[in-house]
Amino acid sequence: MNHYSSRVFLTVRYLVGLFGLTLTRTSTELTSYRIHAGHGRYDDSRPLPAELAAVLDDRNPDLVQLRARYRRLASPFRPGRFWRRSRRLRDLNLRYFRGDNAYVWQLRQLGDNARLKFFLFARYVSSLDTHKLLDRTSEDGAFGCWTFDFDTLPTSSRDLLDSINEIYFLDRHWGLLSRADYTVVDIGAGYGRLAHRMVEAVPGLKRYLCVDAIPESTFLSEHYLIYREVDHKATVLRLDEMAERLAAERPDLAVNIHSFSEMPISVIEAWIDLLARCGVPTLMIVPNEGDRLLSLEDDYLRRDFAPVLERYGYVLAAREPTIADPDVRDLVGAGDWFLLYRRTGTDPTPDAP
């Protein structure tokens, strides 16, 4: 999709959004889209955990205070208008935050035959699972998550399959599963999806730091990681405490999954500058538009932020489609890519286990 086509598409998406609709990609071709409801659905067949049913409320005093705290910040990391409450966050039910919503589009972009597409993706991820990570973590469908059961495969969800797939990419190109005593920072961590899975499945992990400029994300991930009993390694950092903590922790790896693509370039540069100042040597990015690094400005203009990475010394070291099998990729309609960057002069060799 060229620059002109991208501007046209974003304009059309904005206009249909005024009617409560949205556009999503339906194949690996960036120009293939369909119109559907702008709000996702959740599976409420499983009861909410009793200890969180009353906590997950939009009017929770702690969340209200956190919103006010973030609003008062003169922070360069504050997001653009994409995540404002009048648009993106209306597609989020706090009680069912793992449903098809602003964090993970589990169903709406799959179209017809969602069960078949999940089966293909689940079988693909299972074929990668040489370390038996799927035996160390599982899917219970809590908090509205859509799941699919198969006779020969584990219960599957986007949350689970994406996380295991991301872990294996990092293992192939960074030695994630053979390293020991390292710290990961997740920029735009959402409700803590990958933090949960990494703590359960990756033995050498020392600390997983979750940061997010959206107060709802901070609020949800704090409660979710405690509920999953992974908070002994996974820590949620408040936005106004984050820079000082990262400077002290000096993470070994940063991950940004479908988050930079939703920020203005000025905010992306603030994050990259912080990572460089903290000496973070490796960065994984999963963009929203294939393998193109495009920001989202407040006026819907997309800008290439690859020069920002180059300016701070981050050089592309690995690049793969998220689903390597071309037939599975085409049938599922997955057009995402994994991109791994290393800062110039850093050592790519994994530590001894």
C-alpha positions in Angstrom: 0.0 0.0 0.0 1.6 3.3 -1.1 1.4 6.6 0.9 -1.6 7.9 -1.0 -3.6 4.6 -0.6 -2.7 4.5 3.1 -4.1 8.1 3.5 -7.3 7.1 1.6 -7.8 4.0 3.7 -7.3 5.8 7.0 -9.7 8.5 6.0 -12.3 5.9 5.0 -11.7 4.0 8.3 -12.2 7.3 10.2 -15.5 8.0 8.4 -17.0 4.5 8.9 -15.9 4.7 12.5 -18.3 7.6 13.0 -21.1 5.1 12.4 -19.7 2.5 14.9 -18.0 0.4 12.2 -14.4 -0.3 11.4 -12.2 -1.9 8.7 -9.8 -4.8 9.2 -7.5 -6.7 6.9 -8.8 -10.1 5.7 -5.7 -11.5 4.0 -2.0 -11.0 3.7 -2.7 -8.4 1.1 -2.7 -5.0 2.7 -5.4 -3.7 0.4 -7.9 -6.5 1.3 -10.3 -5.4 4.0 -13.9 -5.8 5.3 -16.3 -3.6 7.2 -17.7 -4.9 10.5 -18.9 -3.7 13.8 -16.5 -1.5 15.7 -17.1 -3.3 19.0 -15.9 -6.8 19.8 -17.7 -9.4 21.8 -16.7 -11.4 24.9 -17.5 -14.9 26.2 -19.3 -14.5 29.5 -20.1 -18.2 29.9 -17.4 -18.5 32.6 -18.1 -16.6 35.9 -15.7 -13.9 36.9 -13.4 -14.7 39.8 -15.2 -13.6 42.9 -12.3 -11.6 44.2 -12.2 -9.4 41.1 -15.8 -9.1 40.1 -16.3 -5.9 42.1 -12.8 -4.6 41.5 -13.1 -4.5 37.7 -15.4 -1.5 37.5 -15.0 1.6 35.4 -15.8 3.6 38.5 -13.3 1.9 40.8 -11.8 4.7 42.9 -8.3 3.4 42.3 -8.8 3.6 38.5 -10.4 7.0 38.7 -7.4 8.3 40.7 -5.0 6.7 38.2 -6.7 8.3 35.3 -6.4 11.7 37.0 -2.7 11.0 37.9 -1.9 10.2 34.2 -3.8 13.2 32.9 -1.7 15.6 35.1 1.6 14.2 33.8 3.5 16.4 31.3 5.0 13.2 29.9 6.5 12.7 26.4 5.1 9.1 26.6 1.5 10.0 26.7 -0.3 8.4 23.7 -2.0 10.2 20.8 -5.7 10.4 20.3 -6.0 6.8 19.0 -6.4 5.5 22.6 -8.7 8.3 23.8 -11.7 7.2 25.8 -14.2 8.4 23.2 -12.9 6.0 20.6 -10.6 3.1 21.3 -11.5 2.6 25.0 -15.2 2.4 24.2 -14.2 -1.0 22.8 -13.3 -2.4 26.2 -15.3 -3.9 29.0 -13.2 -4.0 32.1 -14.7 -7.1 33.5 -14.1 -9.0 30.2 -10.8 -7.4 29.2 -9.6 -10.6 27.6 -12.5 -10.7 25.1 -12.4 -9.5 21.5 -11.6 -5.8 22.2 -9.2 -3.0 22.0 -6.3 -5.2 23.3 -6.7 -8.3 21.1 -8.9 -8.7 18.1 -9.6 -12.4 18.6 -12.5 -13.0 16.2 -13.5 -9.9 14.2 -10.7 -10.0 11.7 -11.0 -13.8 11.0 -14.4 -13.6 9.3 -16.0 -17.0 8.6 -14.6 -20.3 9.7 -12.9 -18.9 12.9 -12.7 -22.4 14.4 -10.9 -23.8 11.4 -8.5 -20.9 11.3 -7.7 -21.3 15.0 -7.1 -25.0 14.4 -4.6 -24.2 11.7 -2.8 -21.6 13.8 -2.8 -23.9 16.9 -1.4 -26.8 14.9 1.3 -24.5 13.5 2.3 -23.3 17.0 2.3 -26.9 18.3 4.7 -27.9 15.5 7.1 -25.3 16.9 6.8 -26.4 20.5 10.0 -28.3 20.9 10.4 -27.1 24.5 6.9 -28.2 25.4 5.9 -24.7 26.5 2.3 -25.5 25.9 2.6 -27.9 28.8 3.8 -25.1 31.2 1.0 -22.7 30.5 -2.7 -23.1 29.5 -5.9 -21.3 28.6 -8.9 -21.2 30.9 -10.9 -18.6 29.0 -11.1 -16.3 32.0 -12.3 -12.7 31.7 -14.2 -13.2 28.5 -11.5 -14.8 26.4 -12.7 -16.7 23.3 -11.3 -20.2 23.3 -11.5 -23.2 21.0 -11.2 -26.9 22.0 -9.7 -29.6 19.8 -9.2 -33.3 20.4 -5.5 -33.4 19.5 -4.5 -29.9 20.6 -4.6 -27.8 23.7 -7.4 -25.3 24.3 -6.4 -22.4 22.2 -6.8 -18.6 22.2 -5.1 -15.7 20.5 -3.6 -14.8 23.8 -1.9 -18.2 24.2 -1.0 -18.9 20.6 0.5 -15.4 19.9 2.5 -15.5 23.2 4.1 -18.9 22.5 4.8 -17.9 18.9 6.5 -14.7 20.1 8.6 -16.6 22.6 9.9 -19.0 19.9 10.8 -16.1 17.6 12.8 -14.6 20.4 14.4 -18.0 21.1 15.4 -18.5 17.5 17.1 -15.0 17.2 18.0 -14.1 20.8 18.3 -17.4 22.6 15.5 -16.6 25.0 15.1 -20.1 26.4 18.8 -20.7 26.9 19.6 -17.4 28.6 19.5 -16.9 32.3 19.0 -14.0 34.7 17.7 -11.4 32.3 15.1 -8.6 32.4 12.4 -7.8 29.7 10.5 -4.6 29.4 7.2 -4.6 27.6 6.2 -1.2 26.1 2.5 -1.1 25.7 2.0 -4.2 27.7 -1.8 -4.0 27.8 -3.3 -6.3 30.4 -0.1 -8.3 30.8 -0.7 -11.1 28.3 2.9 -11.8 27.4 4.2 -11.2 30.9 1.9 -13.9 32.2 3.0 -16.4 29.6 6.7 -15.6 29.9 6.8 -16.0 33.7 5.1 -19.4 33.4 7.0 -20.8 30.4 10.5 -19.2 30.3 12.8 -20.6 33.1 15.7 -18.1 32.8 13.6 -14.9 33.1 14.6 -12.8 36.1 12.1 -9.9 35.8 9.4 -8.8 33.4 8.5 -5.1 33.5 5.1 -3.9 32.1 4.8 -0.3 31.1 1.8 1.4 29.4 0.7 5.0 29.1 -3.0 4.0 29.2 -4.2 4.0 32.9 -6.7 1.2 32.2 -3.8 -1.0 31.1 -1.8 -0.2 34.2 -4.9 -0.9 36.4 -5.8 -4.2 34.6 -2.3 -5.6 34.4 -1.7 -5.0 38.1 -4.7 -7.0 39.1 -4.3 -9.7 36.3 -0.7 -10.5 37.1 -1.5 -10.9 40.8 -4.5 -13.1 39.9 -2.2 -15.3 37.7 0.3 -15.5 40.6 3.2 -14.3 38.4 3.8 -11.0 40.2 6.9 -12.4 41.9 8.6 -11.8 38.5 6.2 -9.6 36.6 6.1 -6.0 37.8 3.8 -3.2 36.5 5.4 0.3 36.5 3.4 3.4 36.8 4.1 5.9 34.0 5.6 8.6 36.3 7.9 6.0 37.9 8.9 4.1 34.8 11.9 6.0 33.5 13.8 5.9 36.9 13.1 2.2 37.4 14.2 1.3 33.8 17.4 3.3 34.3 18.1 1.2 37.5 17.0 -2.1 36.0 18.7 -1.7 32.6 16.6 -4.3 30.8 18.3 -6.8 28.4 15.4 -6.9 26.0 12.4 -4.6 25.0 9.3 -5.8 23.2 6.7 -3.7 21.5 3.8 -5.6 20.0 1.2 -3.7 18.0 1.8 -0.6 20.1 4.3 1.8 18.3 2.0 1.6 15.3 -0.7 3.3 17.4 1.5 6.2 18.5 2.6 9.5 17.0 6.3 9.6 15.9 7.2 12.0 18.7 6.0 9.5 21.3 7.8 6.6 19.6 11.0 8.7 19.6 10.6 9.3 23.3 10.4 5.6 24.0 13.4 4.8 21.7 15.4 7.5 23.4 14.6 6.1 26.8 15.6 2.6 25.7 18.9 3.9 24.3 19.7 5.9 27.5 19.0 2.8 29.6 21.3 0.7 27.4 18.7 -1.7 26.2 20.6 -3.7 23.5 17.7 -5.6 21.8 14.2 -4.6 20.7 11.5 -6.7 19.2 8.7 -4.9 17.3 5.5 -6.3 15.8 4.0 -3.5 13.6 0.3 -3.3 12.5 1.0 -2.9 8.8 2.9 -5.9 7.7 6.6 -5.2 8.1 6.3 -1.4 7.6 7.2 0.8 10.6 4.5 3.4 10.4 3.4 5.8 13.2 -0.1 7.1 13.6 -0.2 10.9 13.8 -3.2 12.7 15.3 -4.4 13.7 11.9 -4.3 10.1 10.6 -1.1 10.7 8.7 1.3 7.7 8.8 5.0 8.4 9.1 7.9 6.0 8.7 9.7 5.7 12.0 12.6 3.4 10.8 14.9 6.5 10.7 14.2 7.0 14.5 15.6 3.5 15.2 18.6 4.1 13.0 19.3 7.4 14.7 19.6 5.7 18.0 21.7 2.8 16.7 19.0 0.1 16.5 19.8 -2.0 13.4 17.5 -4.7 12.0 18.9 -8.1 12.9 16.0 -10.5 12.1 12.8 -10.3 10.1 10.2 -13.0 9.8 6.4 -13.3 9.1 4.7 -14.3 12.3 3.6 -17.5 10.5 6.4 -18.9 8.5 4.3 -21.5 6.6 2.9 -19.7 3.6 -0.2 -21.9 3.3 -1.2 -21.4 6.9 -0.4 -17.7 6.7 -2.7 -17.3 3.7 -5.5 -19.4 5.0 -5.5 -17.7 8.4 -5.1 -14.3 6.9 -2.1 -13.3 9.0 0.0 -10.5 7.6 2.1 -9.6 10.6 5.8 -9.7 10.9 8.4 -10.1 13.7 11.2 -7.6 13.6 14.3 -7.8 15.9 16.7 -4.9 16.3 20.1 -4.7 18.0 21.9 -1.6 19.0 25.3 -1.2 17.3 28.1 -2.7 19.3 26.0 -5.0 21.5 26.8 -8.6 21.9 24.2 -10.9 20.2 25.5 -14.1 21.8 23.2 -15.6 24.4 24.5 -16.1 27.9 25.4 -19.6 29.0 22.5 -21.4 30.6 
